[in-house]
Amino acid sequence: MIENRELHVIARSHAMDLAVIACSSLPLEFRREFRRLARGRVTSTYDRRTGAKEPVPAEAQCRRVAEVLAGFEGRRAGGCALQTPLNFSSKHLRFLISLWSVQQMTFQEVAERLEHWRQFLLWIRKRVLIALLNTTLISGASNVHNEYLRCSHAATYSRPDIPVLTPDKAMEAIMEHRSNLRKAARALGTTTHSVCEALREGRPQDRQLVPGLTILT
């Protein structure tokens, strides 16, 4: 039986994941689909060898969501706007691998990235792509001093940032939920206070909202 403290931790980590998704620059419908996909899956890691599921810490959950969404944002910037995460295929993975191949990463960073994407491929039931993910990224890099994986013209790798709630994202959620602050906060995975703080951002109260918009609490 799950204790109240465990339920609080689960709810908090789920809220953090929703906030990362909400703050993505991807289209609203795509984010909604990704949210449905991640719900119930991002909280655990599936071990294909043992069939066991291991819990994922809250920060790692956010890192996983941020990493995968950054990949989709990169694919979109490259001229291919997927309508849904479920349409992800080998050509999209090869495109991302080509982007990753010019980044300088430690083995630990490579392992972390591989694990995030392995789990995503399991979410969308495309296990066949895991072999491509494993072999192409590793074989496309050369081992230098047993510490870094490098390619020619290597660029320094940095983890995708875990975003913060912006006034635009807060307003978008409020408009989507017809000015219902509680529903907007729930969709963003945060509190009503956090949404109000994001809207305020140092501005006078009479300039925080668009004309004619009333917040329903």
Order of alpha helices (4+ residues) and beta strands (2+ residues): alpha-alpha-beta-beta-alpha-alpha-beta-alpha-alpha-beta-beta-beta-alpha-alpha-alpha
